Amino acid sequence: MDVSRARARRTPPVLRAALPLSAVLCVVALVPGCSGAGASGPSGSTTQAAPAAADTLQDDYQKVIKEVLPSVVQIQASSDLGSGVVYDDRGHIVTNAHVVGDERTFKVTTTNSTDELTARLVYAYPDQDLAVIKLEKLPEGLRAARFGDSAKVAVGQITLAMGSPLGLSSSVTQGIVSATGRTVSEGRSGGGTGATIANMVQTSAAINPGNSGGALVNLDGEVIGIPTLAATDPSLGNGSAPGIGFAIPASMVTTVADQVIEKGEVTDSGRAALGIAGRTVLGDGYRPAGVAVVTVTDGGGAAKAGIEPGDIVTRFEGTDVTTMQSLSEALAGKKPGDEVAVTYSRDGAEKKADVTLGEI
């Protein structure tokens, strides 16, 4: 599966007709009314129950939007546009590293104002595709978002994605949590960080260019993730695959943001490392066949296990390793301190080693 970053170029959006939000809400809310007493009772009960349910859900949506949308901002770099979430009352904003790119100064627009505010980069952490910027001046009405508990995110929960898709600021789309625990790799083309990110939240809420760095929110008004990637379908010319988007979980966002705000950098990533620098090697038929070890980190897990430059890693915990990306994806599901079985070849002979993983 391919993924693309949900960042927007400064080009006018092409608009197409869509159902109004209220219509979508009514359709969703009518489903439970098709069974139970409402279906077999008097005609009056059937006509009243469904609209009441729709009104309740609609009220929930509007309450959450009113509460959270003021915490979602639009971020403008020199040529690209994305979104961000106000993290605290000191003007810190969390967003994606691929939104800020290599720049250090940005223009920020809040939901309740058209004034452009200046923000400066605090720190970017491309390994997790996260970054923190800070407003130079705090506007009135700035509101920090509440971040939820990633452990409580469950498949089927209703979600709202808030951001600036295609430059349309303060936009909201709705969907559900489609899956949790996804490991997704981001390409480097077009300014991508190349990050492999574990435990991502998959959602059916529409994620479009410009949504990057915005908010994926539950009906309790909590940010449960930062929308980052959308799946693409090669059969559609790499156009977005509708209803398949991914958000960095809130737990990782707060872990990174807290360290950046307190220390100015990330000192404890929580991400496992094998302790090598490597490159993909090709085998028969010019197909990827493993990861060649270019260097090993002194005192790292690989070095302690006897792995040397020139070795070729072919398996990791029983999973075939053919490329650097596949190795990164395998590592993404592990924690520093885990012991893993690594298979590698040296001068054509297969060898095995138990490696205690370090930290990036």
Disulfide bonds with the S-S distance in Angstrom:
none
